[in-house]
Amino acid sequence: MILERRSRGLQPEELLRGQTLRDLFLGGPLPAREALPIAADICRGLVHAHAAGVLHGDLSLANVMVGADGQVKLLDLGLSVALRGAPSRGGTPGFVAPEVQRGEPGDARSDIFAAGAILSRLLGDATGPLVAAAAELGPRRRRAAGAGRQQAGRDRGMGLV
């Protein structure tokens, strides 16, 4: 444990040993047998964060660490917000959901988008198919597609994680 000086005193923080996904990715794409368990752990971390009412808001290769023991940790919650509080804005380019890129508030789905972009990058797609697909849609088509998915989800009784 280390102590970091904050405006209100000292805050204990865990000292982590391992590599960020950005560092791991420098060696090239990961095999699916390595990337998929990491992605599953990221999703489990998001489930816990979202259940606690926290939106990460800046998931990227640099903000996920694989510890020396193999445990996956979500880092840098500096842009995190309460899911029901202030909207998330900003994030790391290439991992930001299209609605946040357009200046709309993010929500739990924005974190899920970032997790998908991370998996895509780990598997070797330089831009990520989700990012590329979102860029191909015009703003009007993205809004219409999003509204249709939201209505379809409500029709099936689906909610957020």
C-alpha positions, 0 to 999 in steps of 0.5 A: 500500500502507498499513500498519495497526497490528496487535497483532504490529506493522505489516501491509501492506494494499492501498490500494483505490480504487473503490466498495463494492457498497453504494455502487454500489447506492445508485443503485438496482438494477444492470442484469443486464449489470453485476450478473452479471459482478460476481457471477461475480467474487465466485464466483471469489474464493470459489473461491480462498478456499475452495481455500486453506481460508478461509471469508469468513463475512461477505459483503455489499454492504459487503464487496465493492468494485469498483475503479476498474479494474473489478476486484472485491475481497472485503473485511473478512475479519474473521470469516473462519475456516479451513474445517476449523477453527472454525465461522463464526458471525455475519455481516451480517443479510440475507446470513447463510445459514439454518443460521448464523442457527439457530446452526449452523456455517457452511461454504463453502455459507454463503459461496455463499448470501451471494453469491446474496443479493448478486446478488439485491439487485443485481438489485433484490430488497430482501430477496433471494428466497433470504433470503425463501424460507429465512425461510418454511421452518420450522426442521424443514423447512429441516433436512429439505430440507438433509439431502435435498440433502446426500444427493442431492449425495453420490449424484451424487458432488458436493462443496463448491467 
